[in-house]
Amino acid sequence: MDTQFDSMRLDSPSWVFFVKISFVSALGGMLFGVAVMPVEIWMRGYMILGTLFLTGSTFTLAKTLRDQFEGSKMINKLAQARTEKLLKEYGAQPG
């Protein structure tokens, strides 16, 4: 039977480091590129604000999808536990 810890998946420290460095590099590169674009200041400001808003929205979307997935996993576990309990009770009855 599974335990609670069997379903936990932990990422390796090197993967977490890679993800963080990738994010910082991508965001920093984008902001630097926009900052040195040969356009008027209001266009750069618009692009930077758009980049920051898109980044924030990406975090919000990722967290929401993760929460939905985790929530559905718990619901499935509860439903499975109820089913197993009913099957055990049914199998224990003389009949």
C-alpha positions as CSV (number, residue, x, y, z in Angstrom):
1,M,0.0,0.0,0.0
2,D,1.3,3.5,-0.7
3,T,2.3,5.8,2.0
4,Q,2.0,9.5,1.9
5,F,5.7,9.8,1.1
6,D,5.6,7.5,-1.9
7,S,3.7,10.2,-3.9
8,M,6.0,13.0,-2.9
9,R,8.5,14.0,-5.6
10,L,11.4,16.2,-4.7
11,D,13.5,17.9,-7.3
12,S,17.3,17.6,-7.1
13,P,19.2,20.7,-5.9
14,S,21.0,20.9,-9.3
15,W,17.6,21.0,-11.1
16,V,16.3,23.7,-8.8
17,F,19.5,25.7,-9.4
18,F,19.2,25.3,-13.2
19,V,15.6,26.5,-13.1
20,K,16.4,29.5,-11.0
21,I,19.4,30.5,-13.2
22,S,17.4,30.0,-16.4
23,F,14.6,32.2,-15.1
24,V,17.0,35.0,-13.9
25,S,18.9,34.8,-17.2
26,A,15.8,35.0,-19.4
27,L,14.2,37.8,-17.4
28,G,17.5,39.7,-17.1
29,G,18.3,39.3,-20.8
30,M,14.8,40.5,-21.8
31,L,14.9,43.5,-19.6
32,F,18.5,44.4,-20.7
33,G,17.4,44.0,-24.4
34,V,14.4,46.3,-23.9
35,A,16.4,48.8,-22.0
36,V,19.0,49.2,-24.8
37,M,16.6,49.2,-27.7
38,P,17.0,52.3,-29.9
39,V,13.4,53.5,-29.3
40,E,11.7,56.2,-27.3
41,I,11.6,55.9,-23.5
42,W,7.8,55.4,-23.4
43,M,8.1,52.3,-25.7
44,R,10.8,50.8,-23.5
45,G,8.7,51.4,-20.5
46,Y,5.7,49.8,-22.1
47,M,7.9,46.7,-23.1
48,I,9.4,46.4,-19.6
49,L,5.9,46.7,-17.9
50,G,4.6,44.1,-20.4
51,T,7.5,41.8,-19.6
52,L,7.0,42.1,-15.8
53,F,3.2,41.6,-16.1
54,L,3.7,38.5,-18.3
55,T,6.2,37.1,-15.8
56,G,3.8,37.7,-12.9
57,S,1.0,36.2,-14.8
58,T,3.1,33.1,-15.6
59,F,3.8,32.5,-11.9
60,T,0.1,32.9,-11.1
61,L,-0.9,30.5,-13.9
62,A,1.7,27.9,-12.8
63,K,0.7,28.1,-9.2
64,T,-3.0,27.8,-10.1
65,L,-2.5,24.8,-12.3
66,R,-0.3,23.2,-9.6
67,D,-2.9,23.8,-6.9
68,Q,-5.6,22.3,-9.2
69,F,-3.5,19.2,-9.8
70,E,-2.6,18.8,-6.1
71,G,-6.3,19.2,-5.2
72,S,-7.5,16.6,-7.7
73,K,-4.8,14.2,-6.4
74,M,-6.1,14.5,-2.8
75,I,-9.7,14.0,-4.0
76,N,-8.7,10.9,-5.9
77,K,-6.9,9.6,-2.8
78,L,-9.9,10.2,-0.6
79,A,-12.2,8.5,-3.1
80,Q,-9.9,5.5,-3.4
81,A,-9.7,5.2,0.4
82,R,-13.5,5.3,0.7
83,T,-13.7,2.6,-2.0
84,E,-11.2,0.4,-0.3
85,K,-13.0,0.8,3.0
86,L,-16.3,-0.1,1.4
87,L,-14.8,-3.2,-0.2
88,K,-13.2,-4.3,3.1
89,E,-16.6,-3.9,4.9
90,Y,-18.4,-5.7,2.1
91,G,-15.9,-8.5,2.1
92,A,-16.0,-8.9,5.9
93,Q,-19.7,-9.4,6.1
94,P,-20.9,-13.0,6.2
95,G,-22.8,-13.8,3.2
